[in-house]
Amino acid sequence: MGKNSLISDNILFDELMYNLIFSEEIEFNISIGLYISDIYKYDRFILKVKSILKRSRVGILKEKVLIDPMDVNWYIKITK
């Protein structure tokens, strides 16, 4: 597996990134379990998304991570 093996479905991840960068929405509730197979590595997923958003000049105003045994939810409010 390559360096992006953390992300289980690249098409779904690409769609998420497109929405974060280009949509008119500014608030998102991201269920991280949809994008990675091991939810306990959620911190790597969040760092990857933040890195892409920073390069795309999208800032994060507020964020909250909620962890439960079945999923990790990341609530973010962004500015473009």
C-alpha positions in Angstrom: 0.0 0.0 0.0 1.1 3.5 -0.7 1.5 6.5 1.6 -2.2 7.3 1.3 -3.3 3.8 2.5 -4.7 5.5 5.6 -7.6 6.7 3.4 -9.9 3.9 2.4 -11.7 5.5 -0.5 -9.8 8.2 -2.4 -12.8 9.2 -4.4 -14.8 9.9 -1.2 -11.9 11.8 0.3 -11.5 13.9 -2.9 -15.2 14.7 -2.8 -14.9 15.8 0.9 -11.9 18.1 0.0 -13.7 19.6 -2.9 -16.7 20.4 -0.7 -14.5 21.9 2.0 -12.7 24.1 -0.4 -15.3 25.1 -3.0 -18.8 24.8 -1.5 -20.7 27.7 -0.1 -21.1 25.8 3.2 -19.0 26.9 6.1 -20.0 24.3 8.8 -19.3 20.6 8.4 -19.8 17.5 10.5 -17.3 14.9 9.2 -17.7 11.3 10.2 -14.1 10.3 9.9 -15.0 6.6 9.8 -16.3 7.1 6.3 -12.8 8.1 5.1 -10.4 5.8 7.1 -10.5 2.2 8.1 -8.8 2.7 11.5 -10.7 5.4 13.4 -8.0 5.4 16.1 -5.7 7.1 13.6 -8.2 10.0 13.3 -5.4 12.5 14.3 -3.5 11.7 11.1 -6.6 12.2 9.0 -7.3 15.6 10.6 -3.7 16.7 10.1 -3.8 15.7 6.4 -7.1 17.6 5.9 -5.7 20.7 7.7 -2.6 20.6 5.6 -4.7 20.6 2.4 -7.0 23.3 3.6 -4.0 25.5 4.6 -2.5 25.2 1.1 -5.9 26.0 -0.4 -6.2 29.1 1.9 -9.2 27.8 3.8 -9.0 28.6 7.5 -10.6 26.7 10.4 -12.5 29.1 12.8 -13.8 26.4 15.2 -13.4 22.7 15.6 -14.4 19.9 17.9 -13.6 16.2 17.8 -16.1 13.8 19.4 -14.8 10.3 19.9 -16.9 7.2 20.7 -16.2 3.5 20.3 -17.8 3.3 16.8 -16.8 6.5 15.1 -15.0 9.9 15.4 -16.9 13.0 14.4 -15.1 16.2 13.5 -17.1 19.4 13.6 -15.5 22.3 11.8 -16.4 25.8 10.9 -14.3 27.3 8.1 -13.6 30.6 6.4 -12.6 31.1 2.8 
